[in-house]
C-alpha cells in the first residue's frame, strides 16, 4: 500500500498568471486549498494534471497569491484548507481517515459508490464529491480493441493491484468476462515491480495467443514504463486505460481524458469556495474519451492496424 505521505504532491512556488473569468466580482480574501495526488511530484503526467486543475481554477477567477493559497501540506500547525483535491482511491481513503468535515473533490475514482466514498452519484452526501473516471462497461471496449488488433486472441489477462484499485469484484472483471465470451481470461494481481515482471513473463510463456488489459490504477500508472517495456519484450498485444501509456510506447489506449476532469475539478472547488456543499454537488461521469494508437509499437509487434481503427483514433503516434 502506498503510504499517504509518499503521494502528497507539493504545489507552490511562483505565482501563476491565470486568465480571469468575466463573471461575478471576486472577493480578495485569501482562500486555502490543498492537493493530494496519486502520482509523484516528478511525474510529468502529474504535473500536467495539476496544470489542468490550475486552469480550471483560473477560469473561475482564482489567482495564486492574490485570492488563493494552495497548501503544500496540511494538518497540525497549519490553517486547515477550505477544500482538498484528491486524486485516486488511496488518496481519498487517506483523507477520509483524517477528516469528515473538510470538503474533498476527487478525481481518478472508478466507482465512488461501490468504494463507499459517496451515498449516490446524484446526492453524494457527506464531505465528498467529484469526477468518476471510468464506467466499468468501458472494459468491453478494451476487449473489442484486443479482438480487432489480434484476431487469433485466445486468452486475456487483466492487470491491476488489488491494494490500489477498485477493479476487483464486479467492476471490470465481470464485464471483461462477458465481453470475452469464447476467450479465456485471468486476473493478474501485481503488488510490486518484481511481481509485474514475473507474472507477465509467466503469462507470455504459458499462453502463446494472449493479450493484456492494464486496469486503471495508480500503481499501474506509476509503473507504466516497465509494463510497456515488458509487453514489448514478450510481444504482448496490450490495451491501456490512459493516453500516457501509449505515449510511453504502449500499443493502444482507450479511456477518459483525464486532464479535462482535472480542469473541471477546478470548477467544483470554485463552487465550494463560493458556499455550495460537496454533498449537494452530483458526482460527474466522464464526458470525454480518447483512443490513441502507437503505430511504431504496432510495427514492432508485427500488428497491422486497420484503416477503420486508424480513422477512429483521436491520436496516432508514428
Secondary structure, DSSP 8 states (H G I E B T S, - for coil): ---GGGG-----SS-------SSS----S-EEEEEE-SS-TT-HHHHHHHHHHHHHHHHTT--BTTTEEEESS-STTS---SEEEEESHHHHHHHHHH-SSSEEEEEEES-TTTTTS-S-SS---TTEEEEE---TTHHHHHHHHHHHH-TT--EEEEEE-TTT-S-TTTTTHHHHHHHHTTSEEEEEE--SHHHHHHHHHHHHHH-SSEEEEE-S-HHHHHTHHHHHHHHHHTT-EEEESSHHHHHTT-SEEEEE-HHHHHHHHHHHHHHHHTT--GGGS--B----EEEEEEHHHHHHTT----HHHHHH-SEEE-
